[in-house]
Amino acid sequence: MDYTERTELYAAREPWRGHHVAIYLTHIKNRDGVRTISTGVNVVMEEIKEPLVVEREPLLKLNPGDAQQFIDELWRVGLRPTDGTGNAGQLGATERHLADMRKLVFDASPPAPGGSPTQGS
């Protein structure tokens, strides 16, 4: 039996609706060559009676790959973590730039008398 399933979440900015971010949910199943696609339509809010500390099912469960896809979608539409941290690629670029600047500032030898500047050892 061949069976796969995945959940995809997509995001879209809606500037015409007060700059909301719209979230779209799609669930795709493949069973023995038959593909089924379902889409999330509305979230139903249910009032909770006291006590609020009640075990209940989550709105949505995602495997790590699907959760990563959702984070990537939010990044694609321009949302960033509030603490200002970037991604590994940005950090790597910043570190390389800093290394280049250090080399320029600290490794440059003073110009030789009557000649052009030379790089240090």
N, C-alpha and C positions, 0 to 999 in steps of 0.2 A: 504494500500500500504506500503510495506516494502522497505525503501530506505536508504542507507548509502553511504558515499564516504569519501575517505581520500587521501591525497597526501603524498608520502614518498620520502625523499631525502636521498641518500646514498653517502658516500664518500669513496674513496680508494686512498691510496698513490701509485704513479707510479714512483718509483726510476729509472726505465729504460727510462723515458721520462723527464729527468731533474728535478726529484723530484716534479712533479706537484701533485696536489690533484684533482682527477677526481670526478665530481659530477654527480650522476645518479638520474633522476626524474621519478617516477612512480605514476600514478593516478589510483585508484581502485574504481569502483562503483559497488554496489550491489543493484539491483532493482528486487524485488519479486523473489529472488533466482537466478537471472541471474547475473553473475559476468563479468564485463568488465574491462580489464587492458589496459592502454595506457602508453606509455613511451615517454619522451621528447627526441628529437633527436638532433636538432641544434637550436641555437639561431640565429635569423636573426637580424643583426645590421642595423638600419635605420639612415641615416644622418639627423640631425635636422637643419633646417634653422633658422636664427635669427628671433625673440628673443629666447634665450634658456629657458626663464621662460615661459614654455608652459605646461598646464596641459595635462598629458598623462597617459595612463594606466601603471601600474607597470608590470615588467617582470613576476612576480609571486605573488600570494596572498596565504598566509598560515594561517590556524586557529592556535590558541595558542598551541594546542597539537602537530600539525604537525611541527610547528616551533621549539618546544622543542625537538622533535625527530631529527631534523636536527642539532641542537646544540649538542645533544648527539653524533651524528654520527661524527661531526668534532672533538669532544673530544676523541672519540674512536680511530681516526687515528692520534692522538697526537697533535692536535692544541689547544692552550691555549690562553686566553686573553692576550694582550700585556702588560696590567698593572700588570700582575703577580698574580692576585687574584686567589685563588683556589675555590674549591666547598665547600659546607657546611660540608660534611663529613671530608674533610681535616682540616677545621677550628676546628671542634669539637675534632678531634684527637689531634691537637696542643694544644687546651685549656685544655684537660684532662692531657696531658703530663706536661704542665706548672703547673697545680694544684698539680700533683704528685711531681714535683721538689720543689715547694714551701713547701709542707709538709715535704719533706726530709730535706730541708735546715733550715726552720724556726721552725718546731715543734719538732725537735729532742732535747732531753735533754742531757746535758753533762753526760759522764759516771759517775756512782756512785763510790765513793772511794772503791777500792778493788772489784768491781763487774762489771757486764756487762751493756752496755748502755740500758737505758729504754726510752720509748716514753713519751713525755710530755702529759699534760692533754688535 
